[in-house]
């Protein structure tokens, strides 16, 4: 892995779209009070899936265009106001096509209000040969906020020739109530380093994922519990505390993206049980 570099290779062409989702509490529920969903973004209406917590809104975020293309700049702002509870998840994996000379970018800004809960759990990106993507996420936590972030990556050559994606650059920055940086995770990986017997991930590993569970330690599942749950669904996993008491970080490896998707679901279930005190209903896809 190499440090992330956002100073070069910026997208030169393609779509630039920004979606906004704002949830607020009212009438005993969490409502979607602002929604901007330009093409290719598409959202369902919010669902109340959990009898134990009908105030927890769940929304499926979809792509209407068949994936991410060269030069795309796709931004998402996800805000949960004070005391509200919201979960945004994807309907399925997202394909990143060959981006040629103009890499694609995805930026996500997450703001979780005081005493609020927010979760963004996404099915894996599927990187096609030649894909180059930069992903940047910023999380701002107010006092007493709880959050779950989880996603993953897999790669696929539809021609069956083991052609690699070009590269994936990722940055996640977490800020506390006073604006202080609590945790920063940066990486860049070249697809060629994940193909064949010399793969950095080891033999038989065709996907990886990561997660952050953010909040005070007494409100989070333990690292051991997370590792055991992920091993039980076929993921090799490691979990450890994040710096500055931000929460717990998780890494996982698996044979394919389907296993990573199952791991993301397991992380969400454990996180909700610890943070909100109930076992969430399954988010069917």
N, C-alpha and C positions, 0 to 999 in steps of 0.2 A: 504494500500500500504506500502511496505517496501523498503528501499534503495536497489538499484541494487547491485549485487555481481557477479563480473566476475572472482573472484579468485578461485572459486571452480566449480566443475561440468563441466569442459571443455569437448568438444566432444572427445571421445576416438577412434571412428571408423567412417567410412563412407566416403563420397566424400569430397575432399577439392578442390574447384574450384574458380577461380577469373575471373570475366568479367571486361572489360574496355571499356568505351565509351567516346570519346573525340570529342567535337564539336568546330569548328572554323568558323569565318566569312570570306567569300570570294565571290567576284562577286555578291554582294548584297544579298547573302543567307547565311544561317548557314549550314555547311556541316559536316557530320560525317567523320572526318579525321583519326580516329583510332578506330578500333573495334576488341576486343578479346572476343569471345563468346563460351567458351568451354561448352560441355554438363554438366549440364542440361539447361544452358542458351540458349535462342534462340531469335534473334531480327529480326524485319522486316526492310525494308529499311526506311529511314526517309521520312515523308510526309510533304508537304507544304499545310496545310488545311485552312489557313486563308488568304482570299484575301486582308484584310487590312494590314496584316504583312506576306508577303510571305517569309520573312527571318526567321520566327519562324519555326524551324524543330520539328516535332513530331515523336517519335519512340515508338513502342510497344515492351515491354520486356516480353518474354514468358518463361514458363517452359516446357521442352520437356519430363519430367520424371514423371508427375503425382503428383508432390508435393515435400515436404521436408520430409526426412527420418532420422532415428536415426543416430547420429554421423555426419550428414552433416555439413560442414563449407562452406558457400556460401558467397563470397565477391564480391562487386560491387564497381568500381571506376567510377564516373560520373563527367566529367570535361567540363566546358563551358569556352572557351577562351575569351579574352577581346572583348567586343562589340558583341558577338554572342548571340543567343537566342535559347534555346532548351527545349523541354518538353519530358520527359520519363514517360510512363505510362504502366500499365499492361493490358493484354488482358482480364483477368478474375481473380477471387479469387484464392488464392493458398492454397492448403490443407497441413496441417502439421500432419503427421501420428504419431502414438504411437512411441516415441523415446526410450522406455525402459530405460536402465541404462546409455545411452549415449545421452545427450541432443544435439539438433542441434543449430547452430549459424548462424546468418546472420550479416554481417558487410558491411556498406555502407560509402564510403568516397566521399564527394561532394565538388568540388572546383569551385566557380563561379568567373570569371575574372572581371576586371575593366569595369564598364558600361555594364555588361552582365546580361542576365536573364536566370535562370534555374528553372525548376519545376520537381519534382518527386512526382507523385500522383498515389497511388497504390490501387487496389481493396483489400478488407479485406482478411486477413489471416483467414482460417477456421481451428480451432484447434480441432483435434479429441481426444477422450479419451486417456489419457496417454501421450499426447504431452508435451514436455518441450522444450522451445525455448528461446534463448538469442539474442536480437537484439540490435546492436550498430550502431549509425550514427554520423558521424563527418561532419560538414559543415564549410568550409573556405570561407569567403567573402572578395573579394578585394574592393577597393574604388568604390562606386557607384553601387555595385552589388545588384541585386534583386533576391529573391528566394521564392519558395513555396514548402513546404513539407506537404503531407497529406496522411494518411492511416488509417486503422482500423482493428478490430479483431472481429470475431464471433466464436461460438463454436457449435459443433454438435455431438451428439451420434447417429450413424447410427443404433444402436440396439434399440433406443428409451427408454433407461433406465436411462437417465440423468447422465451418468458417466462423470465426469469432465476431462478436460485436467489437466496436472500436474501443470505447471507454465509458465508464460511469464515474462521475464525480459527485460526491455527496457532502453536505454540510448541515448539521443540526446545532442550533444555538438556543440555550435555555436561559431566560432572565427571570430574576426574582422580583418581589413586590417593589423593591427600591431601585429597580433598573440594573442591578448588578448582574454580571454574567456569572451563571452558576455552573454551566457545563457546555462544552464545545466539542463536537465530534466531527472530524473531517477525514475524508479518504478519497483516493482515486485508484481505480483498478482498471487494468487493460484486459480486454476479453481474451487476448492471446495467452495470458497467464493462467487462464482457468480451463483451458482446453487440453485434453490428452493426459497421458500418464504423469506429466510434470506439473499438473494443476496445483496451484497454491492451496486449494481446498482439500486435496487428497482424492484418492481413487473413489469413483462412484458418486461423487458429490456434484450435482448439477444445479444447485440453487443455494442461496443464503438469505438470511433475514436479520432484522434487528428491531429492537423495541426499547422504549424508555417508559417507565412508570414513575410519574412525578408527584411528589408530595412527601409529607413526613413519614419516617420509617414505620411508625406504629399504624399507619394507614395503608401499608403496602404488603404484598406477599413477600415471603422471604426468598432469597436467592436460591436456596435449596429447593423450595417448593416449585419455583419456576423451572429449574433445571429438570426436576423429576417429571413434571407435567409434560415438558417438551420431549424428553426421552421416551415417554410413554406413547407419543404419537409419531415416533420415527424421526425425530430431529436430534442431532448432536447439539448440545447447548452449553453455554456458559453465562452466568449472571453474576453481577457484582455491584456494589454501591457506586453511585455517581459522585463526583466531587461536590463539596460544599453542601452536603446533605440534600441534594436535589432529588434523589430517588434511587431507582435501580435501573441499570442498563443490562440488556440481554443481547447475545449473539447466538445465531443458530445456523446450522448447515443441514442440508437434506439432499436426497437423491433427485428431487424434482420440485417444481413449483407447487404442486398439489400438497405435498407434505408441509411446505412453508406456510401455505394458506391455512392448513389445519393447526399449525403452530401458532399463527397469529390469533386464531380463534381461541386457542387454549390460554394464551396470554391475556386476552380480553376477559375471558371468563374468570380467571384467577384475580385479575385486577379489580373487576367489579365486585367480586365477593369480598375482597379485602377493603376496598374503598367505600363501597355503598352498603355492604352487609347483606347481599342476597345473591342467589345464583341466577344469572341472566338467562332469558329465553334464547333459543338458537336464532341467529340472524340467517334466515334461509336465503339462498341465492340460486 
